[in-house]
Amino acid sequence: MADRYPAARLAPAAGTAQRARLQQWLGFISTELHKAVFVPLLDARAPEDVKRYARDKASSRLGVLQDHLAQSEYLLDGFSVGDAYLVTVLNWASYGGIDLSQWPTVAEYYKRLMQRPSVARAAAEEIALFDEEVARRAKS
């Protein structure tokens, strides 16, 4: 999407070092947080041992973010698709039993990004869809 609408400046130009950095962050978020931590934590059928393992993994991964965000306001030089993805994944923390206050810089980043009008609107839409899905499953 970022490449289709370059005027939004949500991703650095293809072929640049900053674009490679964005790809690194997207890979980290998708594999180290989304799949390794939050998929098991949000799976109602996952055994407690698996969830405990995922929570243990969360600590080091969120530590990486803590260190980076202590030096930078965003993942890159400005808000990017990486930040949009990260704030979405961080939004699942409370549902997965992860207290972001253990990583104060990450918690502040999350709070700040959730106040961006576009992020707040997207989060509200996601919550509405989630509530609809919960209601649909309850009827089944």
N, C-alpha and C positions, 0 to 999 in steps of 0.2 A: 504494500500500500504506500509506503513511504516513497518508493521509487516512482509510483504513478502520480504522486502529488509532491514533487520536489519543493514547491514553494512553501510547504508546511515545515520544511527543515526538520523532519523527524528521523532522518538518517543521513550520515555523511555520504558523499559521492562514492559510487562504486569504484573500486581500485585504489582507494586511499588507505593510509595507515589507520585513520580513524574508523573507516568502515570495517577493517579487520578487527579493530578493538570492539566495535559494536557486535560483530559476529562472535567474538569470544564471550562477551557478556550474555548474549542470547543463548549460546551453548551452555554456559554455566547455569543460567536461570532454568532452562528447560530440562537439563539432566540432573543437576545437583540439588535443585530446590523442587521444581514441579514434580518430576518423576521419582526421585529418590526419597524425598521427604513428604510431600503433600499427597501424592497418590496413596501411599499406605495409610497415612493419618486420616484421610477422608473416606477411606473404604470401610464401611460398617462391618464387612465380613473379615477384615484383616485381624489376625490374632494379636493379642496384646504384646507378645514378644516382638512381633514385627513392628508394631507402633512404637515400642520402646526403642528399638534399633533406629527407626527413622528419627525420633526425637533426639537421640544421641548424635546422629549425623547432622541434624539441624544446627547444633551448636557450632561446629567448625565452619559450616557453610555461611551461617549468619555472621560469624566472626570475620570471614573474608569481606563481607559487605560492610561490616562495622569499620574495619581498617580502611577500606577504600573511601567510604562516604565521610570519614573523618577528614579526608583531604579534598573532597570534591562535593559540590552541591548535587550533582547528578552522576550517572554512570559515565557519561562523556562530558563534553564542554557545556552542553545544554540539554534540555529535555529531549528525549528520543523515544523511538519505539521500544528500546530496551527498558527505559523507565516505565513506560506504560505496561509492559509485560511484568516487570518486577513488582509494581504496586498491586497488580492483579493477584499475583502469587502471594504477596505479603498479606493481602486481604483475607486469605484463608487461614492465617496463623491462629486467630482466636477459635476458629472452628476445629482446628487440629490440636488445640491444647498447648499452643506455643505462645508464651508471654514475651512479646517483643521488647518489653522494658529491660530485659537482660542485656540488650544491645541498644543503648540509648540513642546513638546516632542513627541507627536503622529505624527505631521507633519514631524519631523526629522526622526523618525523611518520609516515612509512610504517612504520618500525620499531615505534613506539608503538601505532599502530592495529592492526598485525598481531598484537599481543599481547592485544588485546581478545578475550575468549572467543568472542563471536559472530562476529567477523571471522576469527579463527583457524579456527573450525569451518567457516565458509563457504569459506575458502581451501583447506582440506584436501579438502572436497567437490569444489571446482573442479579441483584437481590430480588427484583420483581419476578424474573424468570425462574430463579431458584425457588421462590415461594410457590409459584405456579406448579413447578415440578413436584414439590413436596405434596401439595394438595392433590395433584393427579395420582401420585403413587398411593396416597392414603385411601383414595377411592377404589384402587385396584384390589 
